[in-house]
Amino acid sequence: MRFILLSLLLASCCLWEAVHTCASIEQRYKFPNSNVYVRLRRGDKLQYELMKGEKSLQTVTFDNFDSSANLVKTSSGSYQLTDGQSTVEFTLLLKRSVQDVQQRLKRLQDEDGIDSFKFDAGETSWLPSDPVIQASSSMVTPLQAVGDYVRTVAAFGDMVEVRSAQNTQDQPIFVRIVDKDSEWGWNNGLLTLISSMLQMNLNGYPFVLPDMIGGNGYQEKPPTKELFLRWLQANVFMPALQFSFVPWNFDDEAIAISKNFTALHATYTPYIMKLFKRAVDSGEPVNLPLWWIAPTDEVAQSIYDEFLLGEDIIAAPVVVEGATKRDIYLPEGKWKDGNSDQVYTGPTWVMDYDAPLDTLPYFMRVGFTLE
Ligand SMILES: *[C@@H]1O[C@H](CO)[C@@H](O)[C@H](O)[C@H]1NC(C)=O
């Protein structure tokens, strides 16, 4: 029983996130037998407004649960808004069953036409600092709560996004790479996008959502145009493109280049979907390290700045600031340059491949077709 409550706390956090980040959605809850209603608005903040007709009686804005002092908290832990005659009680999901949380989210989804949710957090750090877990003897660590959280939210369909996971490789939902910084190198920058994505695939989580193109721009340091475009190129042969910084933050050239690479990603989406289906059937990765197709090739084993999509496409994005050329290793096989159609026979190095800002080097196995 206690345990169910714990994962509910997680679920409530996630609903909070979902509600909190949806732009200006409005719902109305009518008091029985009166013309007073509560208008629930979700924009930058969550706002409850007590309305009589079109007149606002009281507004309650939530920054978080603790600053909701204008609401009356009941002894059972719920919150009440009252017009003197009738009362609306908000439990904020804290003491709801998993099924109830799911039903409420489903209603939100249906009534507001929401395609999917991003379920953030869910790690054990969101549990009480000293959790008491009472459940079946098979559950031995608090980590169980993470898996239960992911399974609960995964019920909202295959576009669901989570960032936590625990023995949940069987769920065909996006798992997000945790925030990258708007940097180039091993300091949690662009270079680590590739290694993080490959590591997730090898751990059995192939539905990788690579997070924001250009990194998160923390500390008021947004990506430069060059970093943004190289990040986009690195993303093209990964499962999804997520724009938060946008090309028109930069200039017309950035827009033109971004259009081209977004289109290139769209061209290969059927292949990505095919690999997704294969991953569901067999558990095989979607994006692979080069050594996957050349396991005893010691050079392939050492390559950290190229990766495969399936077994037939090699992406070799430029991930070094200022670089307009790069060396590319091609393992055994016949490989056709995606930009020039030139065919190479591996294993071989292609040295000084010309890759100005509008060029993403990539290669297809000879004979590969999108069909
Ligand atoms: C975009 O793609 C088109 C068609 O391949 C090409 O002609 C054009 O030069 C590209 N634009 C940029 C900015 O790369």
Ligand as a Chemical Component Dictionary entry (heavy atoms), coordinates in Angstrom:
data_LIG
# 
_chem_comp.id                   LIG 
_chem_comp.type                 NON-POLYMER 
_chem_comp.pdbx_formal_charge   0 
_chem_comp.three_letter_code    LIG 
# 
loop_
_chem_comp_atom.comp_id 
_chem_comp_atom.atom_id 
_chem_comp_atom.alt_atom_id 
_chem_comp_atom.type_symbol 
_chem_comp_atom.charge 
_chem_comp_atom.model_Cartn_x 
_chem_comp_atom.model_Cartn_y 
_chem_comp_atom.model_Cartn_z 
_chem_comp_atom.pdbx_ordinal 
LIG C1 C1 C 0 19.776 22.343 -50.091 1  
LIG O1 O1 O 0 19.556 21.254 -50.959 2  
LIG C2 C2 C 0 19.428 21.642 -52.321 3  
LIG C3 C3 C 0 19.026 20.417 -53.112 4  
LIG O2 O2 O 0 19.909 19.366 -52.875 5  
LIG C4 C4 C 0 20.720 22.269 -52.797 6  
LIG O3 O3 O 0 20.607 22.679 -54.119 7  
LIG C5 C5 C 0 21.039 23.467 -51.910 8  
LIG O4 O4 O 0 22.304 23.995 -52.255 9  
LIG C6 C6 C 0 21.039 23.084 -50.449 10 
LIG N1 N1 N 0 21.166 24.284 -49.637 11 
LIG C7 C7 C 0 22.050 24.398 -48.665 12 
LIG C8 C8 C 0 22.068 25.703 -47.970 13 
LIG O5 O5 O 0 22.799 23.508 -48.333 14 
# 
loop_
_chem_comp_bond.comp_id 
_chem_comp_bond.atom_id_1 
_chem_comp_bond.atom_id_2 
_chem_comp_bond.value_order 
_chem_comp_bond.pdbx_ordinal 
LIG C1 O1 SING 1  
LIG C1 C6 SING 2  
LIG O1 C2 SING 3  
LIG C2 C3 SING 4  
LIG C2 C4 SING 5  
LIG C3 O2 SING 6  
LIG C4 O3 SING 7  
LIG C4 C5 SING 8  
LIG C5 O4 SING 9  
LIG C5 C6 SING 10 
LIG C6 N1 SING 11 
LIG N1 C7 SING 12 
LIG C7 C8 SING 13 
LIG C7 O5 DOUB 14 
# 
